[in-house]
């Protein structure tokens, strides 16, 4: 199964469970991504968070149930995961512009958000600069934060002290990376261990954390331009253009970024040949 088939299987799983509690770890497993990567990939491609897509689809189906079936508002609210009619009514009105109890009237305008389908869009008008790197396991030392990725996306508190943290980093002359690395390690819980760090063979000083990144093959992409737009645009193209056509899939290793020059960054993505 190729990556597009896997992504559409994940959407099919979501659609089959819109009237139940959705296990996002299972959705990600169907898509052959970690939960963190799947949610991130989805938001890049769809332009909205996965949770918002699910909300819109549920409220779309709720409108059909209220309009076409003899269902009470409270029954529809419970069916689509709302614990009270008031919460359902607020969400329904925010999306459709009317209260659910008025749906059965004539000439009532409603909104419908169709089921999403992933398709390959052949562009090729803008080149992507990347290379493959085989790298042995290496150790990083730096500041760590456990980040809960929610509907607002990935927003570590460490970013509030970014310049101060980076100034405290001392490059190891014996390490292959002389620049600071930003490392994201996705966990099964859906959380992410995020590091602002340097590669080092030296002892870990007090107040810092260490982590060993395993040996792996990395697809390294160049992102040129102003931050964060250049990184976000490159990430979007990696997920929407490169992975579906590359014959590779994400490997079980952290991803990280490094700064090369003032206007050039690199995104290191762990990859392996896709199963056939």
Secondary structure as GFF3:
##gff-version 3
##sequence-region A 1 276
A	DSSP	alpha_helix	3	16	.	.	.	ID=ss1
A	DSSP	alpha_helix	24	31	.	.	.	ID=ss2
A	DSSP	alpha_helix	35	46	.	.	.	ID=ss3
A	DSSP	alpha_helix	50	68	.	.	.	ID=ss4
A	DSSP	alpha_helix	73	79	.	.	.	ID=ss5
A	DSSP	alpha_helix	85	96	.	.	.	ID=ss6
A	DSSP	three_ten_helix	100	102	.	.	.	ID=ss7
A	DSSP	beta_strand	130	135	.	.	.	ID=ss8
A	DSSP	beta_strand	138	148	.	.	.	ID=ss9
A	DSSP	three_ten_helix	157	161	.	.	.	ID=ss10
A	DSSP	alpha_helix	162	167	.	.	.	ID=ss11
A	DSSP	beta_strand	181	186	.	.	.	ID=ss12
A	DSSP	beta_strand	191	199	.	.	.	ID=ss13
A	DSSP	beta_strand	209	213	.	.	.	ID=ss14
A	DSSP	beta_strand	216	224	.	.	.	ID=ss15
A	DSSP	alpha_helix	229	237	.	.	.	ID=ss16
A	DSSP	pi_helix	238	242	.	.	.	ID=ss17
A	DSSP	alpha_helix	243	246	.	.	.	ID=ss18
A	DSSP	beta_strand	248	250	.	.	.	ID=ss19
A	DSSP	beta_strand	255	259	.	.	.	ID=ss20
A	DSSP	beta_strand	264	273	.	.	.	ID=ss21
###
